[in-house]
Amino acid sequence: MSETGILLKSEEAPDDSDEVSKETRKKQLKPKTNTSKNTIENYFTAKSSTENDESKSSGSAKSKMNEIQFKTSCEPEIIFVDQLDNIYRCVNCKCVLRVPFLFEDCGHRCCSGCVPDIFRATSKCPVDKQNLKKDRVHLDKAFQEQMDALNVRCSYYAEGCPWMGILNELGCHLNQCEYKIVLCPNECGAEFQRKSIEDHVKNGCPKRNIQCKFCGAKFSVEKEAKHISYCREYPLPCPNKCEMTSIPRSLIPEHLKNECSRQNLRCPFNIHGCEYRGRKYKMDQHLELSLIKHLNLLNLSVQQMSLLIEAQTKTYTEIRNSLEYQMKRITTLEQCFGPPFLWKIDSYSEKLNNARTGKQNALFSTPFYTHRFGYRMALSVSLYGNGEAKGKFMSVYACLFRGDHDSLLQWPFSHQLTFTLIDQNPEINARKPIVYTIKPSLTGDYNQFLGRPTGERNACFGAPRFVKLEVMEMSNYTINDEIYLKFTMNMDQVAPI
């Protein structure tokens, strides 16, 4: 057995182990792209993927310290204790075998990853040019076990790790090797051996978290200066340079207002017109000498306040009277409404969609009177139809409300009603309004529709199949997302009062 370990690398990867000292490697080692096939990751990844034992191993290992995952800056090499015999090398790539496959026809072996390359190229052994058959190439598990028993050193032997064992145990060792070079978990960019990383994370990392000793807030070291600039509990000297030299930033306004002996304070009667400003110790003297002045200022303020209240009271009274007048006008206009009644429905598309989705099936107009001292009624419309007409027709109804003159009117209600959908065609002569006339029928249980209202209103009656929905979409009945419904009542049989 040779005493000198051999660092195996691929032919493309340069050997710089003699050019970089241990100290330089610890402090200046930078991440690099590893092209060598003799790395721990390549060996164990190929092995585990073929045997289906474990998931891919990566270039990171979990540390117990703070339960964080350390990332390595580069992949470690496999260092064999003895000179590696050529039987452990792939006949195709010349590197250490990764999951060896045996050629039964000639006895040579290659990596599992090289088998497809050989059969795609010549289907011959690269050494003796023996023709190969796929059914005579198989995984050599016994040889794999023999390789797993080869003696290796820790990949960080040059850094001082004394570990030595078999190849099969190397991956487990590297997961906890104290000499392994790892990146700072705080991503500050520094690299240390695992045994030194804990001290760096706690004491040297510029991105480590610290706690403000004044307010208790937590932040990274690199943000300490910014935090100090706005920390509410950070002690500051008085801006006026009084005897107080350590005041929490949040208490400085209160200090200047109530405590600072060098602060010029406003007179408490400043809001009433006193313009005096002076140091705190002089304010008591000012208040004592200015009693009459302050009393006069208070009196003037009270007078001004009284005038303001009087003006606001007058304005309030005018607004209240105006509101009462407008309410009376609205009530009068509602009661004096005569035929015909015209109902404008805006935002037609939105309201149609609400009816379609069931959000609001029916709309009601404001109540109106059919004529002076007449019936109080309202219109109702189901834009997406009602009952069996739903989804096919627009439905229009009338509804009797309890009115002020019901005792003077003829009951049950029996007058002919006419609903008209206005055609908004700009050419007046080309307009084709849709007209629907109904004559209430005094049959069946008509009282709930046509009888004198005993509650707020009766049930609605009218035209469930007023107009087809497709007609509404293809005509001038809807312009600017608005429709107009007109209602009239035949007055021929209205009895005079």
Secondary structure, DSSP 8 states (H G I E B T S, - for coil): --SS-EE---TTS---TTTS-HHHHHHH--------SSBHHHHHHHHHHHHT-S----SEEE-SGGG-EEEBSS--B-EESS---GGGB-TTT-SB-SSEEEETTT--EEEGGGHHHHHHHTSB-TTT--B--GGGEEE-HHHHHHHHTSEEE-TTGGGT---EEEHHHHHHHHTT-TT-EEE-TT-SS-EEEHHHHHHIIIII-TT-EEE-TTT--EEEGGGHHHHHHH-TT-EE--TT--S---EEGGGHHHHHHHT-TT--EE-TTGGGT---EE-HHHHHHHHHHTHHHHHHHHHHHHHHHHHHHHHHHHHHHHHHHHHHHHHHHHHHHHHT--S-EEEEE-SHHHHHHHHHHTS---EE---EESSTT--EEEEEEETT--GGGTTTEEEEEEEEE--TTGGGS-SS----EEEEE----SSGGG---EEEEE-----SSTHHHHS--SSSB---EEEEEEEEHHHHHTSTT-BTTBEEEEEEE--TT----
